[in-house]
Amino acid sequence: MNSPNKIIATLCYLMREKTVDSNPITEILLIKKKATPKAIELNLANKWNGAGGGFDKQQDKTMLSCVRRELREELGITISLKHTRLAGIVTYNNNHITAVEVHCFFCSVWQGKIADESREHEKTGWFDITDLPVDEMPDTDKQIRLPAELLRTLRLKKVLSTTVTLGMKGEYMCRAEYDYTPS
């Protein structure tokens, strides 16, 4: 069941390939949120997370246009829609009501210099996808370990959907569906 007050948002994980000691690694960009009232309310203050934000019915026609606008606002870059793909949709439920729906994207091509700081984040950081700072990430991201990490670790083509439900005692319970391609 959906809530009439459901929040619809986007997250985008910028990805790049890098070579360290002749070994290729994949890194993703995370931003550390400032302790703004909104970030405190959403339990994102001083936590590493992907860039993104809320869907605006007046400005955004699609979730892709939303994530593109949000990355322009937050990071000062323009993402290539051709190189941006949906990784999955994460829904956060409370008492069987969908409270938040987050469309998670990966992007590997963009234009512009990434802003180190903005009105919403205090810094950016590139992290090896196999060594994410999970202790400094929101509780929900600790539970699902980010679609990016799952994709690499399990050789998944796509995370189809992930549902995180708030349990009776405040604990998070996770259910996910994946599109798996064996190597």
N, C-alpha and C positions, 0 to 999 in steps of 0.2 A: 504494500500500500504506500502511495506517495503522500507526502505532506504538502498542503498548499503553501507552506513556508519553506519548501525545500530549496537548499542552496545548490546551484549548479556552477561548477568551476572547472578550471583547467590547470594542469601542471605540465611543464615541458622540461625534459632532461636533455640538455645539449650534450652531444657525444663527440669525442675525437679519439683518433688512434695516435699512439705515440710509441716510440721505441726507447726502451731503457735496457742498457747492457745487452744490446742486440736482441732483446725480447720484445715482441709487440704487446702493448697493453691498451685496453680501452679505458678512457676516463670519462666521467660525467661531471658536469658543472652543477654545483649546488650553491644556494645562496643562504646566508645566515640572516634570519629575520631580525629586525629591530624590535624593541619592546614597545610597540605602538599599542594603543587600546584594543584595536582589532586583533592584532597578533596575540595579545595576552588572552583575549576572550576565546580565541581558537586554539590556544595552547601551542602557538608557533613561535613565541618570543624567544630569541637567542637560540633557535634551533636551525639546523641545516635542513633544507628542503629544496625541491625543484622550484623554478620560477613559474609564475602563473597567477591566476586570479579569477574573479567572478565573471560569469556570463552576463552581459548587459544587453537586454532586449532592444534597446534603442540604438546601440552602436554595433552589435554583433549579429551577423546573419547566420553564421555557422560556428561550431566549436573551433574549427581551424582559424576563422577570422578572429575569434576571441583570443586564442593563444598567441596569435601573431600580434594583436594589439597589446596584450599584456607584456610580451617580451620587449616590444618597442618601448613601452612605458617603464618597465622595471630595469631592463638591461641596456636600452638604447640601441638595440640591434633589430634587423629585419630578417626573419627566418624565411628560408626557401620552402614554400608550400609543397613543392615537388619532392623535397627531401625530408618532409615531416610526416611521420606515420603514427597512427593511433596504436598505443601499446595495450590499452585496456581501459575499462571504466570501473572505478572503485566507488562503491556505495557504502555509506556509513548509516546504519540503521539504529534506531532507538525505539524500543517497544514495538517492533515490527513496522515502523514507519520510516521510510527513506527520508533522512534528514539532510544528507549531503551526497551529491553525485559529482565525482571528480573524473574528468576525461584526461587520461595521462598520455602524453605524446613523447616521442623521441625525435630529435632533429640533429642532422649531421652537417648541414650547410646553412650559413647565415652571412649577412653582410654587416659591417660596422664593428667598432671596438666595444667589447663588453665593459659596461660600467662597473667599476669595483664597488661603488656605493650608490645608493639612491635613497629616496624618502622612506622606502619600505625595508631595505636590507642594509646591513652594516658592512658586509664583505661578501666576496665570491671565492670559491675554491674549486679546483679540479681534483677529483678523487678517483683513484684506481677502482674500477667497478667491483673488484674482488676484496676491497678493503675500505668499505664505506664507514663513515663515523656514526654508526648506528646508536651509540650511547648519547650522541648529541642531536638525534633526530626526534621528531614527534613520535609519541607512543604508537600511533597507528602505523607509521612507516617502519618502526621496529618489528611490528607484528607481520607485515607483509613483505618486509625486506626489499622493498622497491621492485617494481616490475623489471627494471634494468638488470638488477642482480640476478633475478630469476631467469631472465632471458639468457644471460651468459652461462650461468651455472648449469641450467637444465637443457640448454640448447633449444629453447623455445622459439617458435616463430612469432607468437603473439600471445599476450595475456588477454584472454577473451573477456573475463570479468572477475572481479574480486569483490567480495562482500565482507565488510567488517561490521559485526553487530555488537553493540554494547550490551553486555550481560547484566543479569540482575544485581550482581555485586560490583558493577563498574568495570569488569574485565572485558577485554576485547576478544572476540571469537572470530576467526577468519575462515572463509570458504572461497576457493578460487577455481576457475576453469581455464585451461591452457590449450593452445594449439601447439602440439609437440611434433617436432621433426627429428627422428633419431638420426644420429650421424653414422 
